[in-house]
Amino acid sequence: MPTLILVRHGRSTANTAAVLAGRTPGVALDGHGARQAAALPGRLAGVPLVAAVSSPLQRCRETLQPLLAARPGLPLHTEERISECDYGDWSGRKLAELSDEPLMSVVQQHPSAAAFPGGESMRAMQARAVDAVRDWNSRIKSAHGDDSVYLMCSHGDIIKAVVADALGMHLDLFQRLHADPCSVTAIRYTRLRPFLLRLGDTGDLGALAPREPAADADTPGGTGTDAASDAAVGGGAGAP
């Protein structure tokens, strides 16, 4: 199965203002976020991407613009199912004022029971995002083969929910995960189970390129994992 590169959008104007943006239109990258996006092509220069998939929201599309400009042949697809969580009535509100809402403690401690007023539940958010990843894994594998690498640009809660699924973690634990703006998270999917290669990485990503069997016969992505047998060998992944 393919390797999925999950990119969180660069820092946005809502991040800077400490506002829960959700699906509020017009939320763009701020100056720092634009610089983060501009650095993304260099960070991914050694990774042979076959496709890019984006949340429809502006901040994700802006994050991918420099990468698409650097790789004019890279196809871009828009995927509604990896859009930000629908926070409903909470969208556009200051995080400081939301901290006093009784629901906030549920969101942090028991997210599988959290449903946003006028919006969606966190369970529904995870289900649609994971379904999107599974569908795109199948499409990418069919078109480009098992060793292909593709990218999705999405949002913090979406990325954490997908990682929790890959790790076999209950959604109630996903708040223990973290992905900074414009960080890269990578998951290698295999026939029997996924392997987390990176989590919230903000550095060089060249090691995510597929390796020749002779160079790393039993460790796709350098994780100590046999892709052919789906069996872990020689220990396990280092800390992200």
Secondary structure, 3 states (H helix, E strand, C coil): CCEEEEEECCCEHHHHHCECCCCCCCCCECHHHHHHHHHHHHHCCCCCEEEEEECCCHHHHHHHHHHHHHCCCCCEEECHHHCCCCCHHHCCCEHHHHCCCHHHHHHHHCHHHCECCCCCEHHHHHHHHHHHHHHHHHHHHHHHCCCCEEEEEECHHHHHHHHHHHHCCCHHHHHHCCCCCCCEEEEEECCCCEEEEEEEECCCCHHHCCCCCCCCCCCHHHCCEECCCCEECCCCCCCC
